[in-house]
Amino acid sequence: MPLTIILAECGLELIPEEIKSNSAIKKSIKENSYSSKLLDNALHHSAMGKLKDAMKRGRPDIAHICLLNALGSPLNKSGHLVLYLHTVNNKIYEINADIKIARNYNRFKGLMAKLLIEDEIRAENVVLISRINKDLNGLLTSISNDETILFSRKGELVKNHFELFEKSLRKNYVVFLGCFQKGSFSKEILSLSNKTVSISNYALDAWVALNKIISYYEITNDIF
């Protein structure tokens, strides 16, 4: 069975209507540019102060780095990874393991904006990213999982890979990793599992934590 990773509460969204009249927003939007339609803290910080949960929003760069790391891993290349993106607006997308995510950040932003508008990305009739019309609870119900693990600095510290994963490709783990800048999981996500773990004494960037999780699973199950 694969390791299922859900990148939770990603800061991926189109520019909200309530701030489109802000001068910083008007300055950055270009009619024929998908990438300019995506909320980006680096460009729109001055307009985001009034948004709810602003510290979790407008960070497509975090999802970008995480996707590059996950999709480029031996775990994915060996066919043992299932990957989902969950956004701050509770949209869920399944990522095709064979997708080649753009290395260029602006191209990635354009791809994500197109995805949010059209709900899927295709290339030569192959679906590369598709929206799942379920909430997180519905998604978990549809997955034949044996254990769901939330990763948070507030969780119980595990110090090696055998404390985290069993040496078995038959056991199906579902992992939730926060893909936002600051803050904690929503109450909805916290209710999905009673197992919350930490893998460091330090606060880690999402992509660093992701690499450790994937590496722990690879080492445990001899995936190189």
Secondary structure, 3 states (H helix, E strand, C coil): CCEEEEEEEECCCECCHHHCCCHHHHHHCCCCCCHHHECCHHHHHHHCCCCCCHHHCCCHHHHHHHHHHHHCCHHHHCCCEEEEEEECCCCEEEECCCCCCCCCHHHHHHHHHHHHHHCEEEECCEEEEEEECCCHHHHHHHCCCCEEEEEEEEEEECCCHHHHCCCCCCCCEEEEEECCCCCCCCHHHHCCCCCEEECCCCCCCHHHHHHHHHHHHHHHCCCC
